[in-house]
Amino acid sequence: MSAASNILLSAFAGLLLTVAPNLNASAGVTTKSVIELFTSQGCSSCPPADALLAKYTKRNNVIALSYNVDYWDYLGWRDTLGKRAFTDRQRAYALARGDGKVYTPQIIANGLRHAVGSDPTAVERALERSAKQLAGRRAELNLASHAGTFIINVGHGPKPEKPATVYIAAVSPSVTVKIGRGENHGETITYHNVVRKLIPVGMWSGEPIKIRLRDEDVMNAGGKRCVVLVQTANAGPVLAAGWMPE
């Protein structure tokens, strides 16, 4: 584990709890593809991608997430949802791929392939090709909630090339913003499955692990739902993903 991973995990060590075994909601997670859209309120090319992502949020076989970056803030409008952490995540993907391509609107499919987020054909191609790359590499995932606690079970799976990070994200289903300046001045745009905070909570190397979290420590970031990602290193292939039962 890298020094950076140690710092991240120790920062959230206080989230771990012991819970009673009787669960009131649980779900084994069927393998899903993951689309992550990097967007910005200051990008005039982004609204079509935001609208396309909304369609993917309705697909049962896809988890579609939206991250607002902050590097277009200098254009005259500070993104009200933008965070440096999301810009860093997008750049980490580019570094992991080795191509250095960082732009908006950009989607990352299953942590592996990128495409212009407003191009339906390119997005579908990235999904299909990345899903094939992940064949035989997926991890088992079971998620549950009980009495104010989230329980994440990552089961058996092929040992990843590098230890996988287990993330939990607080997500707002939709956020509507009226933009007052910049390239989208005067526009009112709705963002879908908006990630508010992405928290690393454990590591997985192919053997089963169980992680217990207080839901209040996750949800206080402003989200209404939670999604779990199991991802090689911190910006590699997404080996498992699922929504936490509500």
N, C-alpha and C positions, 0 to 999 in steps of 0.2 A: 504494500500500500504506500502511495506517495505521501510526502509530508503535507501536501495540500489536502489530500483526502483525510489524513489524520486530524487536521485542523477543522475541516468541515464537520466530520462526524463527532468530534468532541464538543463542538458548539451546540449540538443537538442531543447530547447524551442524556440531558435532563428529561427528554420526551419519553424515555423507555419506562414501562410499567409492568407490574404483574397483574393479571386479571383472572377472574373466575372463568371456568371452562364453558358455562352455559351461554350460548350465543343467540341473540335474537335476530340476527341477519347475517347471512354468509353467502358466498358465491364462489364456485369454481369458475375460473376465467377461461373462456374460449379464446384461442389465438386471434388477435386482431392486428391489423396494420395501424401504424401511427403516422399522422401527418402533423408536422409542426410548421406553422406559418409565421415567418418573421415579417412584421408589418410596421407601419408608422402613420400617425395622424398627419405628419408633415410630408407625406409622399403622395403625389398626385396619381401615381400609377397603382396605388394599393387598393382603393375601394373595390375594383372588380375582383381582386383576390380575396378580400374580406367577404364579398358576396358568394364567391365560389366555395369558400370554406364553410359557410353556413349550410350548403347542400351536403357536405361531407359529415357534418354533425348529425345528420339524420340517418346515416348509414350504420347498420348494426355491426358491420364487420370492420369499421374504422373508428379509431379515436382521433378526433381532429382538435388541435389545440392552437391557440393564437398567442404569440409573444410580441409585445410592442417594444421596439428598440428605441434608443435615445440619440442616435448619431445624426438625425436630421433636425434636431431641435434648433440648431443655429439658423435655420431658414425663416424663423419668425414666430414659430408656435412650439411651445414646449409640450410634448406628448403627455397627456394626463395619465396614461397607463404605462408609459415607457420606463424602463429600468436598465441600468448599466449591466446588471447581472444577465439580462436577456441578450444584450449586445455581446457580452462575453461568451455566452453559450453559442451564439451564431458563429462567432469567430473561432471558437474551439472546434466546431464542426468543420470549418474550412481548413483548419490546421490538421485535423485528423484525416481528412480526405487528401490533403496535400495540394489542393488546387488554389487555395487562397481566395475563393470567390465568395464575397459577402455583398449582398444587395437586397433591396426590397422592391417588390414582394418576392420573397424566396420561401419555398417549402423544402423541408427535409423529410424524406420518406423513410420510415423505419430506421432512422439514424444513419442511413447509408448514402442515399442519392438526393441530389438537389434539383430543383426545376423552378421556372418562373411560376409564381403562385397564381397568376391569372390565366394561365394556359391550361385548359382542361385536358387536352391530349398529352401534354408533357407531364402533368401531375399523375395521370393514370399510368403512363409509361414508367414513371419513377416508382409508383406503388407496386406495379407488377414485377419489375425487375428486382427491386429490393426484397420483395417477398420471396422470390426464387433464391436469392442469395442466402436467406435465412432458413431455408429448408433444412430440417434436421438439427437446428441449433437452438431451438426455442426452449425456454424454461417453463416449468409448471408454476402456476400462480393461483393462490386461493386467498380471497379477501373476506373479512368479516368485521362486524361492528357490534359492540355490546356496552351498554351503560356508560356511554361517553368515551369509549376506547375503540381505536382502530387496531385490527390485527392483520398483519401481512405475513402470509406463509409462502415462501419461495421453495418449491420442492426440488426433486431431482431434475437434472438436465445435463447435456454435454458440457464438460468443463470449458468455460470461455477462454480465449487466448490471453486475456487479462481479466483480473477480478472485476465483476460487474457491480456498479453502484445501484442501490435501490433508492429511488426517489419517490417522494409523495408531493403532489402539487395541489394547492388550493386554487380552485377554478370558479370564475363567475360565468354562468351560462350565457349571459348577454349584457353588454354595457353600451349604451347609446351616448354619443358625445357630439355636441355642437361645437364646431371648430371655428375659432374667431379670427385666426390669422394664418399666414403661410400659404402653401400651395393649395390646400383644401379649404380656404377661407369661405365661410358661409355654408359649408356642407354639414349635414347631420348624418353621422355614420354609426352603424351598429356593429360592434365587434362580438364575436361568438367564441364561447369556451375560452375566455380570457384567463391566462395563467397569471395569478397574483404573486405567488411565491413558489419556488421549487426547492425542496428541502432534501438533502441526502440523509438517509436514516440507517443505512447498513450496507454491507458488502456481501456478495454471493459468488462462490467459486465452483458451483456444481452440486454441492451438498445442501440438504434442506436447512433452512433457517426460519426462525419466527421472530417477528418484530412487533412490539406493542407500543402504541402511541396514544397520548391523550388527544382527543379530537379538538379540544379548545386550543391547543398549542399549534395546530395546523390551520384551523379555520379562522383564527384571529387575523390572518393576513387579508381578509376581505372576501374570500371565496364562499361559495354555497355548496360546491361538490368537491370531491377529491379524486384524483387519478394517481395510480401507481405505475411507475416505469422501472423496469430492470434493464440496465444499459451497460454494455461493456465499457470499461473505463468510465469516463465522464462525458464522452461525445462520440461513442461508437454505435454499433448495432443495437437496436432495441430488441431484447430477447423475450420480453413479456410486458404486457400492459393491460390495465383494467381499471374500471370505475369502482370506487369503494361503494358497497351497498349503503343505501340511505335509510 
